[in-house]
Amino acid sequence: MELTQDNTRQIEEIMSSMDCPKDFKCYKSDFDDICKATHRGLDAYADCCDPGKTTCEFQVPFGRGVFCRCPLRVYVAKYLKK
């Protein structure tokens, strides 16, 4: 995936402000090895589309669904549509 300079700057800023238990595996794989999520308008959350597939400390159950609160995953879903 081709990232713009602004994307790269934003991603690096997000990564520097958080701890990732998976050592940023999604970033290191060029966002190919990433969970399925979609952004639906909530600034700090994305809809987790694989809630039963993996356990993740960023998953937040809500009603019948699950939200993802990983800042990097939310950014990728919102701006890179991946």
PASEBA-1860 file (N, C-alpha, C; in nm, 3 decimals):
! residues 82
1> MELTQDNT> 0.084/-0.117/0.000/0.000/0.000/0.000/0.089/0.124/0.000 ~ 0.057/0.217/-0.087/0.132/0.342/-0.097/0.075/0.444/0.001 ~ 0.158/0.487/0.093/0.116/0.586/0.192/0.165/0.724/0.153 ~ 0.083/0.824/0.177/0.126/0.961/0.154/0.217/1.004/0.269 ~ 0.283/1.116/0.252/0.368/1.166/0.360/0.284/1.200/0.483 ~ 0.164/1.251/0.461/0.076/1.282/0.573/0.033/1.154/0.646 ~ 0.000/1.049/0.569/-0.035/0.920/0.630/0.080/0.869/0.715 ~ 0.200/0.872/0.659/0.317/0.822/0.730/0.342/0.901/0.858
9> RQIEEIMS> 0.329/1.033/0.850/0.349/1.117/0.968/0.245/1.086/1.075 ~ 0.119/1.073/1.036/0.012/1.043/1.132/0.033/0.906/1.196 ~ 0.068/0.807/1.115/0.090/0.672/1.166/0.206/0.669/1.265 ~ 0.315/0.735/1.230/0.430/0.739/1.321/0.395/0.810/1.451 ~ 0.314/0.915/1.443/0.272/0.986/1.563/0.185/0.897/1.651 ~ 0.093/0.825/1.590/0.007/0.733/1.665/0.091/0.624/1.731 ~ 0.183/0.565/1.655/0.265/0.457/1.708/0.354/0.504/1.824 ~ 0.401/0.627/1.817/0.488/0.677/1.924/0.411/0.706/2.053
17> SMDCPKDF> 0.279/0.716/2.041/0.199/0.751/2.159/0.129/0.630/2.221 ~ 0.159/0.510/2.173/0.090/0.393/2.226/0.184/0.274/2.242 ~ 0.140/0.180/2.323/0.209/0.051/2.336/0.127/-0.052/2.261 ~ 0.193/-0.132/2.181/0.124/-0.235/2.105/0.171/-0.373/2.153 ~ 0.078/-0.455/2.203/0.117/-0.587/2.251/0.162/-0.680/2.138 ~ 0.132/-0.644/2.016/0.172/-0.726/1.901/0.288/-0.663/1.824 ~ 0.353/-0.566/1.884/0.472/-0.501/1.827/0.445/-0.445/1.686 ~ 0.327/-0.386/1.668/0.289/-0.322/1.542/0.299/-0.415/1.421
25> KCYKSDFD> 0.256/-0.538/1.443/0.258/-0.639/1.337/0.182/-0.591/1.213 ~ 0.072/-0.520/1.234/-0.007/-0.471/1.120/0.074/-0.373/1.036 ~ 0.144/-0.282/1.100/0.226/-0.183/1.029/0.342/-0.251/0.957 ~ 0.408/-0.342/1.025/0.524/-0.409/0.967/0.487/-0.495/0.847 ~ 0.361/-0.536/0.839/0.315/-0.618/0.724/0.253/-0.529/0.615 ~ 0.274/-0.399/0.625/0.216/-0.305/0.530/0.064/-0.313/0.532 ~ 0.011/-0.340/0.652/-0.132/-0.351/0.678/-0.199/-0.465/0.601 ~ -0.120/-0.568/0.566/-0.177/-0.688/0.505/-0.220/-0.788/0.612
33> DICKATHR> -0.146/-0.794/0.723/-0.179/-0.883/0.835/-0.251/-0.800/0.940 ~ -0.381/-0.777/0.916/-0.458/-0.688/1.001/-0.598/-0.746/1.018 ~ -0.656/-0.723/1.135/-0.791/-0.771/1.160/-0.891/-0.695/1.072 ~ -1.009/-0.750/1.058/-1.111/-0.683/0.978/-1.187/-0.584/1.066 ~ -1.194/-0.460/1.019/-1.266/-0.356/1.092/-1.315/-0.252/0.993 ~ -1.421/-0.183/1.030/-1.474/-0.076/0.948/-1.496/0.047/1.035 ~ -1.484/0.162/0.976/-1.507/0.286/1.048/-1.646/0.335/1.016 ~ -1.723/0.366/1.119/-1.862/0.409/1.098/-1.893/0.543/1.163
41> GLDAYADC> -1.791/0.626/1.182/-1.816/0.761/1.228/-1.775/0.793/1.370 ~ -1.748/0.696/1.452/-1.702/0.724/1.588/-1.552/0.752/1.584 ~ -1.511/0.866/1.635/-1.371/0.907/1.622/-1.271/0.809/1.681 ~ -1.301/0.753/1.796/-1.203/0.670/1.867/-1.226/0.521/1.852 ~ -1.324/0.481/1.770/-1.358/0.339/1.759/-1.382/0.298/1.615 ~ -1.358/0.172/1.588/-1.396/0.109/1.461/-1.479/-0.014/1.498 ~ -1.562/-0.057/1.407/-1.638/-0.181/1.429/-1.548/-0.299/1.403 ~ -1.534/-0.386/1.501/-1.454/-0.507/1.486/-1.537/-0.609/1.409
49> CDPGKTTC> -1.486/-0.655/1.297/-1.558/-0.750/1.213/-1.514/-0.894/1.237 ~ -1.416/-0.916/1.324/-1.365/-1.049/1.358/-1.366/-1.071/1.509 ~ -1.475/-1.042/1.578/-1.468/-1.044/1.725/-1.438/-1.180/1.785 ~ -1.477/-1.290/1.722/-1.451/-1.421/1.779/-1.324/-1.485/1.727 ~ -1.264/-1.425/1.626/-1.147/-1.484/1.562/-1.021/-1.473/1.648 ~ -1.003/-1.358/1.712/-0.884/-1.338/1.796/-0.924/-1.268/1.925 ~ -0.840/-1.280/2.024/-0.859/-1.201/2.144/-0.763/-1.082/2.135 ~ -0.813/-0.969/2.174/-0.734/-0.848/2.161/-0.769/-0.755/2.276
57> EFQVPFGR> -0.670/-0.696/2.335/-0.695/-0.606/2.448/-0.764/-0.478/2.405 ~ -0.771/-0.451/2.277/-0.837/-0.331/2.227/-0.985/-0.354/2.196 ~ -1.034/-0.477/2.206/-1.175/-0.506/2.180/-1.262/-0.459/2.297 ~ -1.375/-0.395/2.261/-1.470/-0.347/2.361/-1.609/-0.396/2.321 ~ -1.665/-0.492/2.398/-1.801/-0.538/2.367/-1.902/-0.425/2.385 ~ -1.996/-0.416/2.293/-2.100/-0.314/2.303/-2.227/-0.369/2.239 ~ -2.327/-0.394/2.321/-2.451/-0.454/2.269/-2.422/-0.589/2.207 ~ -2.463/-0.606/2.084/-2.438/-0.732/2.012/-2.310/-0.730/1.931
65> GVFCRCPL> -2.241/-0.618/1.932/-2.119/-0.604/1.853/-1.997/-0.584/1.939 ~ -1.886/-0.559/1.870/-1.759/-0.535/1.937/-1.691/-0.417/1.866 ~ -1.643/-0.324/1.946/-1.567/-0.212/1.892/-1.419/-0.235/1.912 ~ -1.339/-0.174/1.825/-1.194/-0.173/1.838/-1.153/-0.032/1.879 ~ -1.071/-0.023/1.983/-1.026/0.108/2.029/-0.876/0.127/2.008 ~ -0.815/0.045/1.923/-0.673/0.062/1.890/-0.661/0.188/1.802 ~ -0.587/0.288/1.847/-0.577/0.412/1.769/-0.523/0.390/1.628 ~ -0.428/0.300/1.612/-0.372/0.275/1.480/-0.473/0.205/1.390
73> RVYVAKYL> -0.544/0.106/1.445/-0.645/0.034/1.366/-0.759/0.126/1.325 ~ -0.799/0.214/1.415/-0.905/0.311/1.384/-0.859/0.403/1.271 ~ -0.736/0.451/1.278/-0.682/0.539/1.173/-0.683/0.467/1.038 ~ -0.636/0.344/1.037/-0.629/0.269/0.911/-0.769/0.246/0.853 ~ -0.864/0.212/0.938/-1.001/0.192/0.890/-1.061/0.322/0.838 ~ -1.032/0.431/0.908/-1.094/0.558/0.873/-1.031/0.623/0.750 ~ -0.901/0.627/0.743/-0.834/0.702/0.638/-0.777/0.617/0.524 ~ -0.742/0.494/0.552/-0.687/0.408/0.447/-0.789/0.310/0.394
81> KK> -0.905/0.305/0.460/-1.016/0.219/0.419/-0.975/0.073/0.406 ~ -0.893/0.032/0.500/-0.843/-0.106/0.498/-0.873/-0.172/0.630
END
